[in-house]
Amino acid sequence: MSYQILNSVCKASIDMPVQELDLPEWVFQMSDKEYQACSKGHIAAGTSIHPDGTKTSVNVETLGGNLLVQHYVPEIAEADHLKLVSQTDLWLFRLWYVCVKVTWDLKLIPTSETACELQNSVMVEHKSIIMKILSALALGGVFLRLHNREETPLFAKNLAYRSAQKSAD
């Protein structure tokens, strides 16, 4: 059994039809510099491929003084829905190591024929109730919400920019 220790959902508008956007293509082709530009806490990002051919996204970031290395593997990889799951290496206050499960769920929700909304959900789980208590004491939920509020509109902007560039080619 795992406990949900953190959860955040943020949305940002995109002035493009949902049909012109592709979440898996965007995430797996995002450059390191683009990822860094979407949040002060983003340190590095890259992609790799497992021996079975599965694409992965590897992200390094800080959140409330904690260092995370995420190894995302897609559970759902559709143009308008990308759900990634990571067994994440987490160094609490950069001192104590723990592994947590992070689910990063991105959805494009049509709001009209010419616009949509990017929904960026992040959920963190762990098997120990002690981690839930420590996360609450360390204000983990506050830091996650602040981080998500910062990155979501910048992700939406980058997604729209990259899609417009692709259309222009």
C-alpha positions, 0 to 999 in steps of 0.5 A: 500500500502506498500513501499519497504524500503530495498532489498538485493540479494546475492549468494553463490556456493555449491558443491553439486547437488541441489537434495541433498539439502532441504531448509525447512528441513535445516531452520527449523532444524538449531540450535541456535548455527548454526544460530549465527555462520552465522553472527555477527548480529545473536543473536538467532534462534528457531522454533515453530509450530502454532496451525494449524501445520504451522512451523515457524522460529523465528530469533533475530538479529541486523542490523546497530544498530537496533534490529529485532525479525522475526516471519517467516511463509512459503509462499513457502516450496519446497526443492529448494525454501523457501519463508518466510514472517515475521511481524517483530518487529523492534526497531530502534536504540533500542529505537523506535518500529515499525513493518515491513514486511520482506520477506526472499526468499531462492532459489537453482539454479543448475549451473551444475549436481554436483553444485548449487548456494544459492540465499538469498534475503531479502526485507523489506516493510512498509506502511509509506514513512517516514520509507523509508526515515528514512531507507535511512538516517540511511544507512539501505540498506548498513547495509542489504547488508553487513549483507547479504554478510556475512551470505549467504556464511556461510548459504551455507556452513552450508546447504552443511554440514548439507546435507552431514551429513544427507547423511552419516547417 
